[in-house]
């Protein structure tokens, strides 16, 4: 890859580059019976939505969820029985992809939006390999685009084409922040997601207000949710003391990091944002993964979701 091509790949995506990820995705497994998460709090998540099929009933055991008591068998036998479920062979997988203005940023690696598109494509190709259907909600400040779940390569290619063609990649004017964009996009996601689905949220989660948190916690009640927090290292901490010129090819600002108080406040703001995501993940039994603009997307997913055992 030439230098101009490499630079271009860092700030935009193409259909061939996202299609090429299908070979890597063969090593990625999205689903599992019981999920254990290290980030955001360990939890177990045996979902009982319409994405689970009834398997059998057995005698009630201490610790069983009373919501899963099989009342019909209990009444017939006079002894409490619990329903057992197994995952449907075909499970809807959704990606919720943030393409707001804040995602078109990076100081190294590639734009956060590029990472989100690569992660979404890997997830889509993995769904294809494992016989799942792939759906999506793509959103920005002005536009929300929904894709209902579709099976096979056509489903993955449809998502990739929508990602590449999304208008946010070509906007000339940076839109003002819209603090309600996340909440609206989560409302639309809840309308299209079927209970028992696996949902991946790909975002920097800026302006995640209380309304958005409420929608997210409702989504978690009947779905397996994974949050992937995408950020640049400059959003964690400012560079060493100095004056730096920062540009987006149109505007330029001077970044002064000699003020220690300002630098410390900057770090604290990032930590508060990160801690809020961790608390939210714990409340909703959500798996929380972290992806920087320099990380390899496949490694992030394999490490966070677990690499399948070799047979």
N, C-alpha and C positions, 0 to 999 in steps of 0.2 A: 504494500500500500504506500503510495507517495505521500509526501508531507501535506499537500493540500487536501488529499483524500482523507488522511488521518484526522486533520483538523475539522473537516466537514462532518466526519462520523461522530465527533465529540459533541456537535451541536444540533444534529438532526438525524433522523432515521430514514432508512430506505426499505422497500419491500424485500430486495434480495438479502440484505443484512439480517432482517428478522426471520425470513424463511430459513436462512442458513442455520439458525439456532435449533432447528428440529433435530439435528444429529445429537447435540448436547443433551436435549431434553429426554432422550431415551434412558438416561441414567437417573432421572428424577422421578420420585414417587410422591404424589400429593396426598394420598389418603392413607389412613391407618385405623385400626380398630380403636385403640386408646392412645390418646396423644399426651405426651409428657413435654412440658415446656420449661426451659431453664430461665428464659427471660420473661419478665412480667409475672412471675409466680408459677410454680408447678401446679398442674391441674390435670384432671382426667375428664374426658369429654365423650361419653357414649351418647350420641344424639338420638332422640326419639321422635323426630319429625316425620314428614311423609317421605324423607329420604331413607328411612329405615323400614325394613320389611319384618313382619311378625315371624318369629322362628318357632317358639314353643313356650309352654308355661311350666313352671316348676314351683315347688313349695317355697313360700316366702322365707327369706333369710335376713337376719339382722343387718341393717345398712341398706337394704333395697329401697328404692324410691317408691313411696306409697302411691305416687301418681301412676305407677305402672302395675298396680295390683289388677289381676284378672278377676273381676268381680263375678263373672259368669261361672268360671270354674270354682271360685271360692264358695259361691252359693250352692253349687252342685255337690261339692265334696265336704263342705263344712270346715275346710282348712284353707287358710290364706295362701293364694298362689300369685306369683309374679310373672308378668309377661317378659319374655326375652326377645330381643330384636337383633337383626343382622343388617349390615349395610347393603343397600341396593347395589346390584352389579353396575348399573349405570347411574352416576351421580352428577347432578349439575354442578359445574364449577364456574364461579363468577370472578371477574377482575373489575375493580373500581379504580379507575386510573385518573389521577389528578394532573390536569394540564393547565393549571392556572399560571399566571405570570411568574410567581415565585419559583416554579419548577424549572424555568428556563434560566438557570443560573449554575455556575460552577467556577471555582478558581483553579481546579486541577481535575484530571480525569475527564468526565463528560457531564453534560447538563443533567440535572436531576430528572428532567422529563425523558431524556434518552435512557437513563437507567430504568425508569418506570416502564417504558415501552419494551425494553429488553426483558425485564422480569415478566411482564404480561405475556410476551410471546413465548417464553420458556414454559410458563404455566399452561398456556394454550396447547403447546405441542405435547406436553406431558399428559394433558387431558386426552389428546388424540390417541397417544400410545396406550392409555389404560381404558379406553372405551367410554370416557365421560364426555358429556356435552359442555361446551364452553359458551358463556354469555358475558356481557360486559356493560358497564356504565362508564362512559368517558365524559369528563366535565371540565369546564373552565368558568371564567366569570360570566360569560354570556351564553354559553351553549352546553346543553346536556344531550348526550347521544346514547341511546339504549340499544343493546343487541340481545335479543332473546337467545336462550341456549340452543346451540346447533351441534350436531355430532360430526365427527370426522374432520378430514383435512379442510373441507369447505368452511367449517366453523372457525378453524384457526386462521385460514387465509382471509376470511371476512373480517375478523378482528384486526389482523395486521394491516389490511388495506385501509380500514377506518382510522387506525392509529397514525399511519403515514399521511393520510389525507386530511387529518384534523386541522381546522383553520388556525389554531393557536400557533402552529409552527411558522406561519407566514405573516402574522400580524405585525403591522408597521408601528402602531402606537401601543405602548404598554397600558393596559387597562388599570383603572384604580382598584385598590383592594376591595373585595366584596366579602364581608365577614359572614354572610349568609349562604355562600356558595356551597360549602361543605354540607350544611344541613339540608339544603334543597336536593343535593346529589344523593344524600343518604336516604331521603324520603323516596326518591325515584328508584333507588336500589331496592328498598324494602318492597316496593310494588311489584318488581319483576322476579325477586328471589323466592324460590319455592322452599318451604321448610325442609331441612335435611341437606341443604346445599353446602358446599365449601366456598367461602368468600375470601378473596384477597384484596386488601385495601392498600394501594400503592400511592404514597403521598408524603409530603413534609409535614402535613397536619397543622399548617398554619391556620390561625383563626378558627380553631375547632372549639366552637362555643358550646354553651350548655344544651342548646337545642340539638346540636349535632351529636353530642354525647348521649342524649336521651334516645335519639334514633338508632345510634350504634348499639346501645345496650338492649334495645328491643330486637334488633337484628340478631343479637347473640343468643337469644332465648332458644331458638330452634335451628340455628345454623352453626357450622364450624368456621370461625372467623380468624384470619391471620392478618395482623397489621404489619406492614413493612415501612418503617420510618426511613425515608431517604433524605440525606443531608450532605452538605459540603463541610469540609474541615473548618473553613472560615466562619461557619455558623456556630461552631463550638467555641472557638477562641480567636482573638485577633492576632495578627502577626507581631513580632517583637517591636519595641519602641521605635517609631520612625514615622515618616510621612509617605504615603503610598497613593499613587494615582490609580483609580479604578474606573474602567470604561466598559460600556456595552456596545461599542462601535458607533454610538450616536451621542451619548452624553458622557461626561467625565466628572468625577468628584475626587476630592482630596481626602484621604483617610488618615487622620492623625491619631497615633496610638501612644503618644507620650504621656497622656493623662491616665495614670494608674487607676484612679477611681472609675473612669469611664470603662476601662478595660475589664475591671472586676465586675462592674455592673452588667457588662455584656455577657460575661461568662455565667453570672447568676441567672440571667434571663434564659439562656439556653438550658441550664440545669433544671430550672423550674418547668420549662416546656417538656423536657425529657421525663422528669418525675411525674408530671401530669399524665403522660402517656402510659407510664408504668402503672400508676394507680388505676387508670381506666382499664387497662388490660387485666389487672387483678380482679376488678369488679365484674367484668364480663367474661372471665375465663377465656381470655383471648391470648393467642400466641403473638408475642411482639418480637419482630426481627428488626435489625438495623442494617442499613445499606448506605455506605458513603458513595460519593461520586467516583471514587477510585476502585471500589470493590468489583470483583468478578461476580456478576449476577448469579451464575450457576452455583458458585461456591456458597453464596449467601443462602440460597434456597436449600442446598444439600445440607449445610451445617445446621440451619434452623429447623428443617423438616425431618432431617435424619436420612442418611444414605442407606438405600435398601441393602440388605444382606446379600452376599454373593451365594448363589445356589451351588 
